[in-house]
Amino acid sequence: MLKNNILQLLKNNKNKYISGQDLCDTFNVSRTAIWKCIKELKSDGYIIESQHKTGYMLISEPDILSYIEIYPYLKTKFIGRNYIHFESITSTNDYAKEIAFKCDNGTVIVSEEQTSGRGRLGRSWVSNKGEGIWMSIILKPDLNPQEAVKLTQVAAVAVVDSIKDATGLSSGIKWPNDIIVDRKKVCGILTEMNAELDKVYYVVVGIGLNANVTTFPKDLNDKATSLLISAGKKIDRKQLTASILNNFEKYYGVYLSKGFSYIRTMCIKYSLTLNSDVRIISNNHEYIGHAIDIDDDGNLIVELKNGDRKTIMSGDVSVRGILGYV
């Protein structure tokens, strides 16, 4: 695409002028074509200085998560190499499910905002423009559905590592899909799949991460936070997005080749649920107990007040002292 090629050349020569004629010669196009692309780049938010007889110079790039902005940091072999970027979308997970059968394994959908973002149990997820990382990864693993469910925890480990790598902040996992910073939720993971009893056609791993959110609705103030609030400074969304994809591919490869054992070790290391009192709502039943382990299948093991042990495969888990459960 001519626009991206021009942008890359400008990026490679940032703060230096490139003449319009040099651009024409390099890409074998007319001055009019160059001018149209420069105009489009400016409308995208790129600050480009134009001088008669001198040419064009890139001054600064906008805070957007397009592929051309991400790929200098991307180290993956296949995750995110087919990368679809939107300014706005209803839900990246919903769009991913629409295209999953006809797109490549590892396709990533990223949007600057979601107008109908959602989390587990159909809960809404506020996804304001430019304030977070709202993305979905499409996978086509050779796994059975019971094994594919564990990809939620694979993603959780990847996000915790990426937050540390990109911001220096420590975070933890509230089993199985919430990432917590300063006792508040900063990220949620929603995994959905299309499968039969013994075959997975595709899995969509959705990640919603509050990177640079500054304010929350009143009902979320005591439950939600952002990396900006915790770090006290704006987060580079480009590096963080690439880091999540890099780490996810690494841990996904480990899971496929070696099984869940290593991922389980990491989940236990990062867990904010274990060794805590928990309240669980599962299949319309409420359980109160103490979380003591994550088993080889990724299930949460809870010791109930009467001494019995309960294996929790799914449900709404609240941890005492986190997200308002006191």
VOROGU-678842 format. One record per atom (N, C-alpha, C, CB): residue in three letters; y, x, z. Coordinates in pm, whole numbers, plus 50000, padded with zeros to 5 digits. Glycine has a CB too. Example, Ala and Ser with C-alpha at 12.3 -4.5 7.8 and 13.67 -1.06 7.14 Angstrom:
2
Ala494315131950780 Ala495505123050780 Ala496705132050780 Ala495535113150905 Ser497755128550708 Ser498945136750714 Ser500035129050787 Ser499405140850572 
// end
This chain:
326
Met498825008450000 Met500005000050000 Met501245008950000 Met500004990450122 Leu502145006449904 Leu503305015149886 Leu504165016150012 Leu504145010149770 Lys504415004750078 Lys505265004950197 Lys504705014150304 Lys505424990950253 Asn503405013250329 Asn502785021750431 Asn502815036350391 Asn501345017350456 Asn502635039050262 Asn502665052950215 Asn504055059050233 Asn502245053750068 Ile505075051150201 Ile506455055850221 Ile506715058150369 Ile507465045750164 Leu506295048650452 Leu506505049950595 Leu505825062550649 Leu505975037650668 Gln504605065150605 Gln503895076950655 Gln504625089750616 Gln502465077150601 Leu505155090250495 Leu505905102050451 Leu507175103650535 Leu506255100950302 Leu507855092650562 Leu509045093150646 Leu508695097650788 Leu509735079450650 Lys507555092750840 Lys507115096750974 Lys506815111750979 Lys505875088651015 Asn506185116650873 Asn505845130850868 Asn507095139650860 Asn504945133650749 Asn508205133750821 Asn509465141250808 Asn510565134650892 Asn509905141950659 Lys510185129851010 Lys511135122651094 Lys512365131051123 Lys510475118351225 Asn513545124451117 Asn514835130951138 Asn515195140851027 Asn514825138051272 Lys514525139550912 Lys514875147350793 Lys515055137750677 Lys513775158150761 Tyr515985140650591 Tyr516205132150475 Tyr515185135250365 Tyr517645133850421 Ile514725124550301 Ile513905125750181 Ile514645118350071 Ile512435119950202 Ser514865124949960 Ser515645118749853 Ser514885107349789 Ser516035129049747 Gly515625097549740 Gly515005086449670 Gly514225091049550 Gly516035076449628 Gln514745101349480 Gln514035106449362 Gln512705112849399 Gln514915116549287 Asp512695120149512 Asp511435126049558 Asp510395115249590 Asp511675134849682 Leu510855104249650 Leu509935093149679 Leu509425086949549 Leu510645082349764 Cys510315085349451 Cys509905079949321 Cys508865088849256 Cys511115078349228 Asp509115101949258 Asp508195111449195 Asp506855111849267 Asp508815125449191 Thr506905111449400 Thr505665112349479 Thr504745100549453 Thr505995113149628 Phe505335088549446 Phe504525076449434 Phe504555070349294 Phe504985066249533 Asn505265076949204 Asn505305072649063 Asn505745058049050 Asn503935074548999 Val506855054949116 Val507415041449111 Val508915042349087 Val507105033549241 Ser509545030949064 Ser510975030549036 Ser511795031149165 Ser511335017948958 Arg513085034249151 Arg513985034249265 Arg514085020249327 Arg515375039349222 Thr513995010149241 Thr514054996349291 Thr512884993349384 Thr514064986449174 Ala511684998149346 Ala510504996149429 Ala510665003249563 Ala509235001149356 Ile511215015349560 Ile511455022749684 Ile512455015249772 Ile511975036949655 Trp513525010649712 Trp514565003649788 Trp514014991049853 Trp515735000049696 Lys513174983549781 Lys512574971349836 Lys511704974549958 Lys511744963949729 Cys510934985249948 Cys510064988950060 Cys510884993450181 Cys509095000150018 Ile511945001050157 Ile512815005250267 Ile513434993150334 Ile513925014750215 Lys513854983450255 Lys514434971150310 Lys513424963750397 Lys514924962050196 Glu512164962950351 Glu511114956350429 Glu510854963850560 Glu509804955350347 Leu510834977150554 Leu510604985050675 Leu511734982850776 Leu510484999950640 Lys512934982150728 Lys514064979550818 Lys513924965850884 Lys515384980350742 Ser513464956050806 Ser513294942650863 Ser512144942250963 Ser513034932450751 Asp511194951750950 Asp510094952851047 Asp510534959451177 Asp508944960650986 Gly511734964851178 Gly512234970951300 Gly512384986051296 Gly511354967551410 Tyr512034992251182 Tyr512195006751169 Tyr513675009851143 Tyr511305012351053 Ile514195019551217 Ile515575023851198 Ile515565035251095 Ile516245028351334 Ile516065032150975 Ile516075041850866 Ile517515043550818 Ile515145037350750 Glu517975055850821 Glu519325058750775 Glu519305061650625 Glu519925070750854 Ser520215055750553 Ser520305057750408 Ser521635064250375 Ser520155044250332 Gln521585074850293 Gln522825081350249 Gln522775083650100 Gln523035094850323 His523865079950035 His523965081549890 His523805096249853 His525315076049838 Lys522945098949758 Lys522665112249704 Lys521905121349803 Lys523955118949665 Thr521635116149922 Thr520885124050020 Thr519485118350042 Thr521635124650153 Gly519405105050052 Gly518105098750063 Gly517935090550189 Gly517035109050057 Tyr516725090550242 Tyr516375082150354 Tyr515815090750469 Tyr515345071450312 Met516155086950591 Met515655094150708 Met515225084150814 Met516745103750764 Leu514005085650866 Leu513485077150973 Leu514055081951107 Leu511935077350976 Ile514725072751176 Ile515325076051305 Ile514405071951420 Ile516675069151320 Ser513855059751414 Ser512975055051522 Ser512055043951472 Ser513795050051642 Glu510925042451543 Glu509935032251510 Glu509975021051612 Glu508525038351502 Pro509655008851572 Pro509624997651666 Pro508374998051753 Pro509704984351591 Asp508414990751861 Asp507254989551951 Asp506344978551898 Asp507704986352098 Ile505574981951795 Ile504614972551738 Ile503244979151730 Ile505074967651599 Leu502194970851724 Leu500814975851729 Leu500134975151593 Leu500014968051831 Ser500864977951486 Ser500264978351352 Ser499354990451340 Ser501364978651243 Tyr498484990351241 Tyr497515001151225 Tyr498205014551203 Tyr496564998251109 Ile499275014551124 Ile499935027351095 Ile500545033451220 Ile501015025350989 Glu500855025151319 Glu501385030251446 Glu500275034451541 Glu502265019751512 Ile499095028551525 Ile497975031151616 Ile497145043251573 Ile497085018951625 Tyr496955044651443 Tyr495905053751398 Tyr496135068551431 Tyr495745052351253 Pro497375073351453 Pro497475087451496 Pro496785090151629 Pro498935091251508 Tyr496585079851710 Tyr495935081451841 Tyr494455077151839 Tyr496685073351946 Leu494035071351727 Leu492695065651720 Leu491665076351684 Leu492655054151617 Lys490615077351767 Lys489585087551747 Lys488205081451716 Lys489485096451870 Thr488185068651691 Thr486915061751673 Thr486335064251534 Thr487095046751695 Lys485025061651525 Lys484345062251395 Lys484355048751325 Lys482905067151412 Phe484215037851403 Phe484175024751338 Phe484955013851411 Phe482745020451324 Ile485105015051542 Ile485865004851614 Ile487345005851574 Ile485705006651769 Gly487874995051518 Gly489274994651480 Gly489595000751346 Gly490055001451581 Arg488595005351273 Arg488885010851141 Arg489164999851040 Arg487715019551093 Asn488624987951066 Asn489114975950997 Asn489984968851100 Asn487924966550943 Tyr491294968951077 Tyr492274965351180 Tyr493204954851123 Tyr493064977851229 Ile493234943151188 Ile494054932051140 Ile495144929351241 Ile493184919351115 His496394930051196 His497544928951286 His498374916651252 His498404941551279 Phe498714908851354 Phe499544897051338 Phe500804898251423 Phe498754884251375 Glu501874892251375 Glu503064890551458 Glu502804879651563 Glu504304886951370 Ser502144869051519 Ser501864857851609 Ser500584850951564 Ser503044847851614 Ile499834846051660 Ile498574839151629 Ile498274829851746 Ile497384849351603 Thr497474819751723 Thr497104810951834 Thr496254818651935 Thr496334798651782 Ser495174824851887 Ser494264832251974 Ser493514842551891 Ser493274822752048 Thr493524855051933 Thr492784865251858 Thr491284862551863 Thr493094879351914 Asn490784857251974 Asn489354854151981 Asn488984843051883 Asn488974849952124 Asp489814832751876 Asp489524821751784 Asp489514826651639 Asp490544810451801 Tyr490484834951604 Tyr490534840151467 Tyr489334849251441 Tyr491854847851442 Ala488974857351541 Ala487814866251525 Ala486544858351496 Ala487624874751652 Lys486384847151563 Lys485184838951540 Lys485204832651401 Lys485064827951646 Glu486394829951349 Glu486494824251215 Glu486034834051107 Glu487934820151187 Ile486314847051127 Ile486034856951023 Ile484814865551053 Ile487234865751005 Ala484174863551169 Ala483154872951216 Ala482004874851118 Ala482604868151348 Phe481544864151054 Phe480384865350966 Phe480674873850843 Phe479914851650924 Lys481924874250800 Lys482234881050674 Lys482984894250690 Lys483034871950587 Cys483194898650814 Cys483934911150832 Cys483024922150885 Cys485114908950928 Asp483544934450885 Asp482774946050927 Asp482564946551078 Asp483454958750880 Asn481454952551118 Asn481214955551257 Asn482334964651308 Asn479814962251277 Gly482884961351424 Gly483954969451479 Gly485354965051439 Gly483764983351440 Thr485454954151362 Thr486774949051324 Thr487574945251449 Thr486634936851230 Val488854948651447 Val489744945751559 Val490894936851511 Val490284958751623 Ile491164926351587 Ile492314917551560 Ile493304919451674 Ile491874902551546 Val494534922651639 Val495604924751738 Val496784916051701 Val496014939751745 Ser497404909851799 Ser498604902051773 Ser499694905451873 Ser498294887051777 Glu500954905251826 Glu502074907951915 Glu502234896752019 Glu503354909651835 Glu501794884751982 Glu501804873652077 Glu500674864052044 Glu503164866352076 Gln500264856352145 Gln499324845252126 Gln500004832552176 Gln497964847852201 Thr499954822252095 Thr500574809652137 Thr499614800852215 Thr501074802052016 Ser498314803752205 Ser497304796152281 Ser496264805652337 Ser496634785352192 Gly496724816452399 Gly495794825952459 Gly495014819352571 Gly496534838352510 Arg493784823952592 Arg492954817752695 Arg492024828052758 Arg492134806152637 Gly491614824952879 Gly490664833252950 Gly489364825852973 Gly491254838053082 Arg488614830253074 Arg487354823753105 Arg487604809553157 Arg486554831853208 Leu486594801253139 Leu486614787353188 Leu487754779253128 Leu486714787253339 Gly488224783553009 Gly489254776152938 Gly490654777452994 Gly488884762052936 Arg490854786653088 Arg492174788353147 Arg493134794553046 Arg492094797053273 Ser494394790353051 Ser495384795852958 Ser495764809953000 Ser496644786752952 Trp496224817952902 Trp496634831652928 Trp497984833752861 Trp495574842052876 Val499014836352941 Val500354838352888 Val500374851452809 Val501424838653002 Ser500754850752681 Ser500694862352592 Ser502004863752516 Ser499504861152493 Asn503054867452586 Asn504374868152525 Asn504494879652426 Asn505434869452632 Lys505404878052332 Lys505554887452222 Lys505984901252271 Lys506554882152121 Gly505214911252231 Gly505554925052258 Gly505384929552401 Gly506924927352218 Glu504834920952488 Glu504764924352630 Glu503374928952674 Glu505184912552712 Gly502394927352589 Gly501044930752630 Gly500194935652515 Gly500374918952695 Ile498924936952543 Ile497934940152441 Ile496994928252433 Ile497154953652473 Trp497084921052324 Trp496274909152302 Trp495374911952183 Trp497164896352279 Met494094914652207 Met493244918752095 Met491794914452116 Met493304933752076 Ser491074914152004 Ser489654910652005 Ser488884920551918 Ser489434895951954 Ile487694924051964 Ile486814933251892 Ile485574925551848 Ile486424945551980 Ile485254926351719 Ile484074919651665 Ile482934929651657 Ile484374913351526 Leu481794926151718 Leu480624934851722 Leu479414927551667 Leu480364939751865 Lys478514935151606 Lys477264929451555 Lys476094938051602 Lys477294928651399 Pro475824937651732 Pro474814946451791 Pro473394941051773 Pro475094948451938 Asp472454950151770 Asp471044946451769 Asp470584944751913 Asp470174957251693 Leu471014933851975 Leu470704930852113 Leu470284916352126 Leu471914933852204 Asn469574913252234 Asn469334899152261 Asn470524893752339 Asn467994897052339 Pro470694880652346 Pro471884874952412 Pro472054879352556 Pro471824860052407 Gln470954880952630 Gln471064885052770 Gln471654899052784 Gln469694884552837 Glu471324907652687 Glu471874921152689 Glu473324921352642 Glu471034930452602 Ala473654912752546 Ala475004912352491 Ala476034907952594 Ala475054903052371 Val475614899752690 Val476524895252795 Val477134907052871 Val475804885852893 Lys476384917852881 Lys476834929452957 Lys477984936852890 Lys475674939052978 Leu478284933252765 Leu479394939852696 Leu480734937052764 Leu479454935152551 Thr480794926152841 Thr481994923652922 Thr482244935353017 Thr481864910553001 Gln481184940053080 Gln481334950853177 Gln481534964353109 Gln480114951453268 Val480974965852989 Val481264977752909 Val482754978552881 Val480454977652776 Ala483334967252840 Ala484774966752811 Ala485604969252936 Ala485154953352749 Ala485154963853049 Ala485904965453174 Ala486014980153213 Ala485244957553287 Val484904987353202 Val484925001753233 Val485865009053138 Val483495007653223 Ala485835005453010 Ala486715011852912 Ala488185009552945 Ala486405006652770 Val488524997452988 Val489914994253019 Val490385002053142 Val490084979153042 Val489565002753245 Val489945010253366 Val490215024753331 Val488835009253473 Asp489335030853254 Asp489545044753213 Asp490825046353131 Asp488355049853132 Ser491075036753043 Ser492235037652955 Ser493545036153031 Ser492155027152847 Ile493575027253128 Ile494775025653211 Ile495085038853282 Ile494595014253314 Lys494045045353333 Lys494235058253400 Lys494715068753302 Lys492935062853467 Asp494085069353185 Asp494445079453084 Asp495885077853037 Asp493495078452964 Ala496285065453012 Ala497575062952948 Ala498735061753045 Ala497495050552867 Thr498455057853170 Thr499545055253264 Thr499435062853396 Thr499615040653293 Gly498255067853426 Gly498045074353555 Gly497745064753668 Gly499235082453590 Leu497805051553640 Leu497555041453743 Leu496055039853769 Leu498155028053703 Ser495715037653893 Ser494325034553929 Ser494155019453928 Ser493955040554069 Ser493055014853870 Ser492745000653868 Ser491274998953904 Ser493054994353728 Gly490854986553922 Gly489474983853956 Gly489004970953892 Gly489294983054108 Ile487694968353904 Ile487094956853839 Ile486714946353943 Ile485854961053758 Lys487244934353926 Lys486744922854002 Lys485674916453915 Lys487894912454038 Trp484424917453961 Trp483274913553881 Trp483444899553822 Trp481994914153964 Pro483104897953693 Pro482694908553601 Pro483764912453501 Pro481464904253526 Asn484904905253499 Asn485774906353381 Asn487264907553409 Asn485574894653294 Asp487654909053535 Asp489064910253567 Asp489394924553608 Asp489454900553679 Ile490514929653557 Ile490984942853597 Ile492164940953691 Ile491384951553471 Ile492104947853805 Ile493044945753913 Ile493854958453939 Ile492314941254041 Val495164956753954 Val496054967553998 Val496894962054114 Val496974972753879 Asp496964969554220 Asp497744965254338 Asp497344951154383 Asp499254965654306 Arg496054948354382 Arg495484935754430 Arg495854923554345 Arg495924933254572 Lys496384926154225 Lys496734915254135 Lys496104917753998 Lys498264913854123 Lys495904906853924 Lys495244907853794 Lys496194913153688 Lys494694894153752 Val495744923353617 Val496544929053510 Val495884927053373 Val496774943853535 Cys494594924053374 Cys493854922753248 Cys492654913653266 Cys493404936653197 Gly492374905753165 Gly491184897353163 Gly490384899953036 Gly491544882553174 Ile489094898553047 Ile488194900852933 Ile487384888152909 Ile487254913152957 Leu487404883452786 Leu486664871352749 Leu485684874752638 Leu487624859952705 Thr484394874052669 Thr483354877152571 Thr482694864352525 Thr482294886852632 Glu482644862452394 Glu482014850852333 Glu481054855552225 Glu483074841152274 Met480004847652202 Met479034851952102 Met478454840152025 Met477924859752167 Asn477924843351909 Asn477154834051828 Asn475744839551822 Asn477774832051684 Ala474784832051875 Ala473444837551888 Ala472394826451888 Ala473324845852015 Glu471144830651863 Glu469974822351887 Glu469264827852010 Glu469024821851763 Leu468114822552043 Leu467424826752165 Leu467154841652169 Leu466124819252178 Asp466804847552055 Asp466414861652055 Asp467224870051957 Asp464964862852022 Lys468344864651908 Lys469124872051810 Lys470604869251825 Lys468664868651668 Val471394880051822 Val472854878851826 Val473404880751686 Val473474889251924 Tyr474184871251641 Tyr474834872551510 Tyr476144880351522 Tyr475104858751447 Tyr476924877251624 Tyr478114885151651 Tyr478564882851794 Tyr479254881651552 Val479324892451844 Val479954891451976 Val481444894251956 Val479314901352079 Val482274886352021 Val483714888752020 Val484134892252162 Val484504876251968 Val484684904252178 Val485184908652309 Val486704907752306 Val484694923252343 Gly487254898252378 Gly488694896452384 Gly489284903252505 Gly489034881652385 Ile490384910352485 Ile491054917552593 Ile492524913352596 Ile490924933052575 Gly492954908252711 Gly494364904952730 Gly494904913252845 Gly494554889752758 Leu495854922152816 Leu496334931652915 Leu497854930652928 Leu495904946052878 Asn498324928253048 Asn499764927353074 Asn500334941453083 Asn500054919253204 Ala500884946352975 Ala501414959952973 Ala502864960253021 Ala501324965752832 Asn503744953452948 Asn505174954152978 Asn505774940553016 Asn505924959852860 Val504954932053074 Val505444919053123 Val506364921553242 Val504244909653162 Thr507524915053241 Thr508484917053351 Thr508504905453449 Thr509864919053294 Thr508234893253401 Thr508234881653490 Thr507044872753459 Thr509544873753477 Phe506604865353560 Phe505484856153547 Phe505914842353594 Phe504264861153627 Pro505214831953549 Pro505464818553605 Pro505274818853756 Pro504534807953541 Lys505994810153827 Lys505974810253974 Lys504574809154031 Lys506824798954027 Asp503714801153965 Asp502374799154019 Asp501474811454001 Asp501724787253952 Leu501964821553926 Leu501164833653905 Leu501724845853976 Leu501054836553757 Asn502884844354039 Asn503554855954099 Asn502694863354201 Asn504824851554165 Asp501874855954276 Asp501044862554378 Asp499674866454325 Asp500884853354498 Lys499434863954195 Lys498104866654139 Lys498134876454021 Lys497474853754093 Ala499254877353951 Ala499314885353829 Ala500344896453840 Ala499624876553708 Thr500104907353770 Thr501054918253763 Thr500974924553625 Thr500794928753874 Ser501784934753604 Ser501734942153479 Ser501744957053510 Ser502924938353386 Leu501364965053411 Leu501394979453430 Leu502824984353449 Leu500744986553310 Leu503764978053380 Leu505174981653395 Leu505634979653539 Leu506054973453299 Ile505274968353597 Ile505684965453735 Ile505084975653831 Ile505254951253775 Ser503814978853812 Ser503144988153903 Ser503595002553882 Ser501644987153886 Ala503815006353756 Ala504195020253726 Ala505695022553740 Ala503765023853586 Gly506475011653733 Gly507925013053741 Gly508555018453615 Gly508275021853855 Lys507825017753506 Lys508375022453378 Lys507635015653263 Lys508265038053366 Lys508275015553147 Lys507675009253030 Lys506455016952984 Lys508695008252916 Ile505445009552941 Ile504175015352899 Ile504155016752747 Ile502985006652948 Asp503635027952698 Asp503455029952554 Asp502235021852509 Asp503275045252519 Arg502495010252450 Arg501405001252411 Arg500535007352301 Arg501964987952363 Lys501125015652216 Lys500365021452105 Lys499265030752157 Lys501305029252010 Gln499655039952244 Gln498665049152299 Gln497625041852383 Gln499345059952383 Leu498055031852459 Leu497115024452543 Leu496125016552460 Leu497865015152638 Thr496595010252353 Thr495685002752265 Thr494645011952205 Thr496464995752153 Ala495085023352152 Ala494145032852093 Ala493175038152197 Ala494895044452027 Ser493675040752318 Ser492805045852424 Ser491705035852459 Ser493625049152548 Ile492065022952464 Ile491055012752493 Ile489975012652385 Ile491704998752505 Leu490385013352259 Leu489415013352150 Leu488565025952152 Leu490135012052014 Asn489185037352181 Asn488435050052189 Asn487395049452300 Asn489385061852213 Asn487815045052418 Asn486885044452531 Asn485825033752513 Asn487655041952660 Phe486225022552451 Phe485215012152429 Phe484125017152336 Phe485864999552372 Glu484505023752227 Glu483465028852137 Glu482555038752208 Glu484115035552015 Lys483135047152294 Lys482325056952368 Lys481305049952457 Lys483225066152453 Tyr481745040452538 Tyr480835033752632 Tyr479895024152561 Tyr481635026252738 Tyr480355018252454 Tyr479475009552373 Tyr478325017752316 Tyr480275002752259 Gly478635029852268 Gly477575038652216 Gly476595042652324 Gly478195051152155 Val477105045552444 Val476225048952556 Val475315037252590 Val477055053052680 Tyr475865025352592 Tyr475065013552625 Tyr473975011252521 Tyr475955001152634 Leu474315012252392 Leu473325009752288 Leu472225020252287 Leu473995009252153 Ser472575032552318 Ser471585043452308 Ser470805045752436 Ser472275056152268 Lys471435043052552 Lys470795046652679 Lys470615034952774 Lys471605057052746 Gly471075023152735 Gly470915011552821 Gly472055010152920 Gly469615012552895 Phe471875000953016 Phe472964996953105 Phe473115006053227 Phe472744982853151 Ser472175015053250 Ser472155022753374 Ser473475030053401 Ser471025032653370 Tyr473985037553303 Tyr475215045053325 Tyr476415035753341 Tyr475465054753209 Ile476455024953261 Ile477535015253273 Ile477525009053411 Ile477415004353165 Arg476335005953462 Arg476205000353597 Arg476805009853700 Arg474724997453630 Thr476505022853686 Thr477055032753779 Thr478575032453779 Thr476555046753744 Met479165031453660 Met480615031053647 Met481185017953704 Met481025032653500 Cys480475006953681 Cys480914994053735 Cys480934994253887 Cys480004982753686 Ile479925000353946 Ile479865001654092 Ile480995010554142 Ile478495007254137 Lys481255021554072 Lys482325030854109 Lys483685023954109 Lys482345042854014 Tyr483915015554008 Tyr485225009153992 Tyr485314995354057 Tyr485555007953845 Ser484234990854119 Ser484194977154170 Ser485124974954288 Ser482774973654210 Leu485884963854282 Leu486674959154395 Leu486004947054460 Leu488084955554349 Thr484834943554409 Thr484084932054460 Thr483054936154563 Thr483414924654345 Leu482374947254537 Leu481324951754629 Leu481904955354766 Leu480594963854570 Asn481084952954866 Asn481454955455006 Asn482624946755052 Asn481814970155025 Ser482774935254987 Ser483834925855023 Ser483254911955043 Ser484944925654916 Asp483934903855123 Asp483564889855135 Asp483984882555008 Asp484214883355261 Val483104873954958 Val483374867054832 Val483074852154844 Val482554873254718 Arg483744844654760 Arg483454830454744 Arg483124828254597 Arg484664821354791 Ile481994822054573 Ile481524820254436 Ile481314805454407 Ile480224828054411 Ile481824801054293 Ile481534787654244 Ile480704789254117 Ile482854779254218 Ser479454784954122 Ser478524786654010 Ser477674774053998 Ser477634799354028 Asn477664768453878 Asn476884756253853 Asn477204745353956 Asn475374759453856 Asn478494743653983 Asn478984733254074 Asn478564735254219 Asn478504719854028 His478124747254252 His477794750654390 His478724761654440 His476304755054403 Glu479074760854569 Glu479914771154628 Glu479084779554723 Glu481134764954702 Tyr479264792754713 Tyr478554802054801 Tyr479574811254867 Tyr477494810354722 Ile479394813554995 Ile480214823055070 Ile479304834155118 Ile480974816155190 Gly479704846455095 Gly478854857455138 Gly479534870855124 Gly477564857455060 His478724881355120 His479214895055113 His478574901654991 His478894903155243 Ala479394906654899 Ala478874912954777 Ala478304926654811 Ala479984914254669 Ile477044928954776 Ile476404941454818 Ile475944950254703 Ile475244938354905 Asp475814944754581 Asp475294953254473 Asp475524946654337 Asp473784956154493 Ile475444954754233 Ile475344950054094 Ile473994955054044 Ile476544955354003 Asp473134946053999 Asp471774950053964 Asp471684955553821 Asp470814938253979 Asp470474959053780 Asp470264965453650 Asp470584956253533 Asp468834970153638 Asp470714943353559 Asp471074933953453 Asp472564930253457 Asp470234921453465 Gly473314937053544 Gly474744934353554 Gly475094922553643 Gly475304931953420 Asn474084916753710 Asn474334905353798 Asn474894910053932 Asn473044897353820 Leu475644901253997 Leu476204904154128 Leu475224899554236 Leu477574897454146 Ile474924908154329 Ile474014904754440 Ile474864902154565 Ile472974916354465 Val474684890254619 Val475494885854734 Val474574882454851 Val476384873654697 Glu474924887454968 Glu474194883755089 Glu474934872155155 Glu474064895955188 Leu474244860755163 Leu474864848755219 Leu474904849555371 Leu474094836255174 Lys475634840355431 Lys475824840655576 Lys474514839155652 Lys476784829755617 Asn473534832255591 Asn472254830355659 Asn471304842055638 Asn471604817555611 Gly471774852455569 Gly470944864255547 Gly470214864455415 Gly469964865455656 Asp470154853055346 Asp469504852755214 Asp470344860355112 Asp469294838155166 Arg469644865155010 Arg470334871954901 Arg470354863154777 Arg469664885554870 Lys471514862554713 Lys471694854054596 Lys472094862754477 Lys472764843154623 Thr471404860654365 Thr471754867654241 Thr472684858854160 Thr470474871254159 Ile473894863854134 Ile474894856354060 Ile474974861753918 Ile476284857054129 Met474564853453823 Met474604857653682 Met475924854153616 Met473454851253605 Ser476564843453664 Ser477864839453611 Ser478524830253713 Ser477734832453472 Gly479804828653700 Gly480514819753791 Gly481924824753817 Gly479764818553922 Asp482644816953896 Asp484014820253932 Asp483984827154067 Asp484924807353935 Val484294840054068 Val484174848054190 Val485554851254246 Val483394861154161 Ser485754847954373 Ser486994851654443 Ser486664862154548 Ser487674839054508 Val487524872054560 Val487314883054654 Val488354882054764 Val487384896954584 Arg487894882854886 Arg488814881755001 Arg489914892354992 Arg488044883155135 Gly491164888154995 Gly492284897454991 Gly492804900654852 Gly491894909955056 Ile492154895254749 Ile492584897654612 Ile492834884154542 Ile491504906054534 Leu493944883154475 Leu494304871254399 Leu494384858554486 Leu493304869154289 Gly494794860454611 Gly495074848854694 Gly493934843754777 Gly495534838054610 Tyr492704849154764 Tyr491594844654850 Tyr491704852054982 Tyr490194847254782 Val492084844555088 Val492214850655220 Val491474842255323 Val493704852155260 
// end
